[in-house]
């Protein structure tokens, strides 16, 4: 927990929510968990401008906001690779979840929420964003990136099932192994899938 807390202290979060009370609650929860609130906005257009100016580590966007809604703002922020985005909404309809994903959101949080809901969503968003950035640095082509992400996702699943790893642990193991053996993450992932399928996978070093 200490390591997570130390890491969290370096993370700057931008909050965009048109209801001041919810914005205040969000800010308080984040500060209590050691995050820094880099900025606050009451509409999507301001959120995009602040994201471009402040370059935060994470942006939390409410879906229903004036001028520009959270989904449109998410598309702009995620599309420009500024920061990972969490979508916040009072609505839990499936179509909004899909639209949030299509907009580039890394996590989705339904109101009302507790701190116990918020913190895991933040960690997941930060973790997934860093994974995608690492994978994208390996190849330039969009088709290749999607293929690598699919392969690595399957390899992560194999490590999680076989060794009880968490999703971030599995990714870090793949990334570290690739660096240690001077391989690409795709090559490591393919080897994991081949070995787990054959039942001969070598126990990962901790």
C-alpha positions as a Markdown table, in Angstrom:
| # | Residue | x | y | z |
|---|---|---|---|---|
| 1 | Unk | 0.0 | 0.0 | 0.0 |
| 2 | Unk | 2.9 | 2.4 | 0.8 |
| 3 | Unk | 4.3 | 1.9 | -2.7 |
| 4 | Unk | 0.9 | 2.6 | -4.3 |
| 5 | Unk | 0.4 | 5.7 | -2.1 |
| 6 | Unk | 3.9 | 7.0 | -3.0 |
| 7 | Unk | 3.0 | 6.5 | -6.7 |
| 8 | Unk | -0.4 | 8.1 | -6.2 |
| 9 | Unk | 1.2 | 11.3 | -4.7 |
| 10 | Unk | 2.8 | 12.0 | -8.1 |
| 11 | Unk | -0.5 | 11.7 | -10.0 |
| 12 | Unk | -2.3 | 14.9 | -11.0 |
| 13 | Unk | -6.0 | 14.7 | -11.7 |
| 14 | Unk | -8.3 | 17.1 | -13.6 |
| 15 | Unk | -12.0 | 17.0 | -12.6 |
| 16 | Unk | -14.8 | 18.1 | -14.9 |
| 17 | Unk | -18.3 | 18.0 | -13.3 |
| 18 | Unk | -21.1 | 20.6 | -13.6 |
| 19 | Unk | -22.4 | 19.9 | -10.1 |
| 20 | Unk | -20.2 | 21.8 | -7.7 |
| 21 | Unk | -21.1 | 19.5 | -4.7 |
| 22 | Unk | -20.1 | 16.4 | -6.6 |
| 23 | Unk | -16.9 | 18.1 | -7.8 |
| 24 | Unk | -16.1 | 19.0 | -4.2 |
| 25 | Unk | -16.7 | 15.4 | -3.0 |
| 26 | Unk | -14.5 | 14.1 | -5.8 |
| 27 | Unk | -11.7 | 16.5 | -5.0 |
| 28 | Unk | -11.8 | 15.6 | -1.3 |
| 29 | Unk | -11.7 | 11.8 | -2.0 |
| 30 | Unk | -8.8 | 12.2 | -4.4 |
| 31 | Unk | -6.8 | 14.4 | -2.0 |
| 32 | Unk | -7.5 | 12.0 | 0.9 |
| 33 | Unk | -5.9 | 9.2 | -1.3 |
| 34 | Unk | -2.8 | 11.2 | -2.0 |
| 35 | Unk | -3.7 | 12.5 | -5.5 |
| 36 | Unk | -3.2 | 16.1 | -6.5 |
| 37 | Unk | -6.2 | 17.9 | -8.0 |
| 38 | Unk | -4.6 | 19.8 | -10.9 |
| 39 | Unk | -7.7 | 21.6 | -12.0 |
| 40 | Unk | -11.5 | 21.7 | -12.0 |
| 41 | Unk | -14.0 | 22.5 | -14.8 |
| 42 | Unk | -17.8 | 22.8 | -14.9 |
| 43 | Unk | -18.2 | 22.1 | -18.7 |
| 44 | Unk | -16.6 | 19.9 | -21.3 |
| 45 | Unk | -15.1 | 22.7 | -23.3 |
| 46 | Unk | -13.2 | 24.1 | -20.3 |
| 47 | Unk | -12.1 | 20.6 | -19.4 |
| 48 | Unk | -10.5 | 20.1 | -22.9 |
| 49 | Unk | -8.7 | 23.5 | -22.6 |
| 50 | Unk | -7.4 | 22.7 | -19.1 |
| 51 | Unk | -6.3 | 19.3 | -20.1 |
| 52 | Unk | -4.3 | 20.8 | -23.0 |
| 53 | Unk | -2.7 | 23.4 | -20.7 |
| 54 | Unk | -2.1 | 21.4 | -17.5 |
| 55 | Unk | -1.2 | 18.0 | -19.0 |
| 56 | Unk | -2.7 | 16.0 | -16.0 |
| 57 | Unk | -2.0 | 12.3 | -15.4 |
| 58 | Unk | -5.8 | 11.6 | -15.4 |
| 59 | Unk | -9.0 | 13.3 | -16.4 |
| 60 | Unk | -12.4 | 12.5 | -14.7 |
| 61 | Unk | -15.3 | 13.7 | -16.9 |
| 62 | Unk | -19.0 | 13.7 | -16.1 |
| 63 | Unk | -21.2 | 12.7 | -19.1 |
| 64 | Unk | -23.9 | 15.3 | -18.7 |
| 65 | Unk | -22.2 | 18.8 | -19.0 |
| 66 | Unk | -23.1 | 22.1 | -20.7 |
| 67 | Unk | -21.4 | 23.4 | -23.9 |
| 68 | Unk | -19.6 | 20.1 | -24.6 |
| 69 | Unk | -20.6 | 16.8 | -23.0 |
| 70 | Unk | -18.2 | 14.4 | -21.3 |
| 71 | Unk | -18.2 | 11.9 | -24.2 |
| 72 | Unk | -17.2 | 14.6 | -26.8 |
| 73 | Unk | -14.6 | 15.9 | -24.3 |
| 74 | Unk | -13.2 | 12.4 | -23.8 |
| 75 | Unk | -12.9 | 11.9 | -27.6 |
| 76 | Unk | -10.8 | 15.1 | -27.8 |
| 77 | Unk | -8.6 | 14.4 | -24.7 |
| 78 | Unk | -8.1 | 10.7 | -25.5 |
| 79 | Unk | -7.7 | 11.3 | -29.2 |
| 80 | Unk | -4.9 | 13.8 | -28.5 |
| 81 | Unk | -3.2 | 11.3 | -26.1 |
| 82 | Unk | -3.2 | 13.9 | -23.4 |
| 83 | Unk | -4.2 | 11.6 | -20.5 |
| 84 | Unk | -6.4 | 8.6 | -19.6 |
| 85 | Unk | -10.1 | 9.4 | -19.0 |
| 86 | Unk | -12.6 | 8.1 | -16.5 |
| 87 | Unk | -16.3 | 8.8 | -17.5 |
| 88 | Unk | -18.6 | 9.7 | -14.6 |
| 89 | Unk | -22.4 | 9.4 | -14.9 |
| 90 | Unk | -25.6 | 8.8 | -13.1 |
| 91 | Unk | -26.8 | 6.6 | -15.9 |
| 92 | Unk | -25.8 | 3.0 | -16.2 |
| 93 | Unk | -27.3 | 2.2 | -19.6 |
| 94 | Unk | -25.3 | -0.2 | -21.7 |
| 95 | Unk | -25.2 | 2.1 | -24.7 |
| 96 | Unk | -23.5 | 4.8 | -22.7 |
| 97 | Unk | -20.8 | 2.3 | -21.5 |
| 98 | Unk | -20.1 | 1.4 | -25.1 |
| 99 | Unk | -20.1 | 5.1 | -26.3 |
| 100 | Unk | -17.7 | 5.9 | -23.4 |
| 101 | Unk | -15.4 | 3.1 | -24.5 |
| 102 | Unk | -15.6 | 4.3 | -28.1 |
| 103 | Unk | -14.7 | 7.8 | -27.0 |
| 104 | Unk | -11.5 | 6.4 | -25.5 |
| 105 | Unk | -12.4 | 6.1 | -21.8 |
| 106 | Unk | -10.3 | 3.8 | -19.7 |
| 107 | Unk | -12.8 | 3.3 | -16.9 |
| 108 | Unk | -16.4 | 4.1 | -16.1 |
| 109 | Unk | -17.9 | 5.1 | -12.8 |
| 110 | Unk | -21.7 | 5.3 | -12.0 |
| 111 | Unk | -23.0 | 7.8 | -9.5 |
| 112 | Unk | -23.6 | 7.6 | -6.6 |
| 113 | Unk | -20.1 | 6.2 | -5.8 |
| 114 | Unk | -17.9 | 5.7 | -2.8 |
| 115 | Unk | -14.2 | 6.2 | -2.4 |
| 116 | Unk | -13.9 | 2.4 | -2.6 |
| 117 | Unk | -15.3 | 2.6 | -6.2 |
| 118 | Unk | -13.3 | 5.7 | -7.2 |
| 119 | Unk | -9.8 | 4.5 | -6.3 |
| 120 | Unk | -9.9 | 1.2 | -8.2 |
| 121 | Unk | -11.3 | 3.0 | -11.3 |
| 122 | Unk | -8.4 | 5.5 | -11.1 |
| 123 | Unk | -5.8 | 2.7 | -10.7 |
| 124 | Unk | -7.3 | 0.8 | -13.6 |
| 125 | Unk | -7.4 | 3.8 | -15.9 |
| 126 | Unk | -3.8 | 4.7 | -15.1 |
| 127 | Unk | -2.6 | 1.1 | -15.5 |
| 128 | Unk | -4.4 | 0.6 | -18.9 |
| 129 | Unk | -3.2 | 3.9 | -20.3 |
| 130 | Unk | 0.4 | 3.1 | -19.4 |
| 131 | Unk | 0.0 | -0.4 | -21.0 |
| 132 | Unk | -1.3 | 1.1 | -24.2 |
| 133 | Unk | 1.4 | 3.7 | -24.4 |
| 134 | Unk | 4.1 | 1.0 | -23.9 |
| 135 | Unk | 2.5 | -1.2 | -26.6 |
| 136 | Unk | 2.2 | 1.7 | -29.0 |
| 137 | Unk | 5.9 | 2.5 | -28.6 |
| 138 | Unk | 6.7 | -0.9 | -30.1 |
| 139 | Unk | 5.0 | -0.4 | -33.5 |
| 140 | Unk | 3.7 | 2.5 | -35.6 |
| 141 | Unk | 0.9 | 0.8 | -37.6 |
| 142 | Unk | -2.6 | 0.9 | -36.2 |
| 143 | Unk | -3.4 | -2.7 | -37.3 |
| 144 | Unk | -0.2 | -4.0 | -35.8 |
| 145 | Unk | -1.0 | -2.2 | -32.5 |
| 146 | Unk | -4.4 | -3.7 | -32.3 |
| 147 | Unk | -3.0 | -7.2 | -33.0 |
| 148 | Unk | -0.3 | -6.8 | -30.3 |
| 149 | Unk | -2.9 | -5.5 | -27.8 |
| 150 | Unk | -5.1 | -8.6 | -28.4 |
| 151 | Unk | -2.1 | -11.0 | -28.0 |
| 152 | Unk | -0.9 | -9.3 | -24.9 |
| 153 | Unk | -4.4 | -9.3 | -23.4 |
| 154 | Unk | -4.7 | -13.0 | -23.9 |
| 155 | Unk | -1.2 | -13.6 | -22.4 |
| 156 | Unk | -2.1 | -11.5 | -19.4 |
| 157 | Unk | -5.2 | -13.6 | -18.9 |
| 158 | Unk | -3.1 | -16.8 | -19.1 |
| 159 | Unk | -0.8 | -15.5 | -16.4 |
| 160 | Unk | -3.7 | -14.3 | -14.2 |
| 161 | Unk | -5.4 | -17.7 | -14.5 |
| 162 | Unk | -2.3 | -19.8 | -14.1 |
| 163 | Unk | -0.5 | -17.8 | -11.3 |
| 164 | Unk | -3.2 | -15.7 | -9.7 |
| 165 | Unk | -1.6 | -12.5 | -10.8 |
| 166 | Unk | -3.4 | -9.2 | -10.9 |
| 167 | Unk | -3.8 | -7.5 | -14.3 |
| 168 | Unk | -1.1 | -4.9 | -13.7 |
| 169 | Unk | 1.3 | -7.6 | -12.3 |
| 170 | Unk | 0.8 | -9.7 | -15.4 |
| 171 | Unk | 1.5 | -6.8 | -17.7 |
| 172 | Unk | 4.6 | -5.7 | -15.8 |
| 173 | Unk | 5.9 | -9.3 | -15.9 |
| 174 | Unk | 5.5 | -9.4 | -19.7 |
| 175 | Unk | 7.1 | -5.9 | -20.0 |
| 176 | Unk | 10.0 | -6.8 | -17.8 |
| 177 | Unk | 10.6 | -10.1 | -19.5 |
| 178 | Unk | 10.7 | -8.4 | -22.9 |
| 179 | Unk | 13.3 | -5.9 | -21.6 |
| 180 | Unk | 15.4 | -8.6 | -19.9 |
| 181 | Unk | 15.5 | -10.8 | -23.0 |
| 182 | Unk | 15.5 | -8.1 | -25.6 |
| 183 | Unk | 12.3 | -9.3 | -27.1 |
| 184 | Unk | 9.2 | -7.4 | -28.1 |
| 185 | Unk | 6.1 | -7.8 | -25.8 |
| 186 | Unk | 4.3 | -9.5 | -28.6 |
| 187 | Unk | 7.0 | -12.2 | -28.8 |
| 188 | Unk | 6.9 | -12.7 | -25.0 |
| 189 | Unk | 3.1 | -12.9 | -25.1 |
| 190 | Unk | 3.1 | -15.4 | -27.9 |
| 191 | Unk | 5.6 | -17.6 | -26.0 |
| 192 | Unk | 3.4 | -17.4 | -22.9 |
| 193 | Unk | 0.4 | -18.5 | -24.9 |
| 194 | Unk | 2.3 | -21.4 | -26.5 |
| 195 | Unk | 3.7 | -22.6 | -23.2 |
| 196 | Unk | 0.5 | -22.3 | -21.2 |
| 197 | Unk | -1.4 | -24.2 | -24.0 |
| 198 | Unk | 1.2 | -26.9 | -23.8 |
| 199 | Unk | 1.3 | -26.9 | -20.0 |
| 200 | Unk | 5.0 | -26.3 | -19.9 |
| 201 | Unk | 5.1 | -22.7 | -18.9 |
| 202 | Unk | 8.1 | -21.7 | -16.7 |
| 203 | Unk | 7.1 | -20.2 | -13.3 |
| 204 | Unk | 7.4 | -16.4 | -13.6 |
| 205 | Unk | 10.0 | -14.9 | -11.3 |
| 206 | Unk | 8.5 | -12.6 | -8.7 |
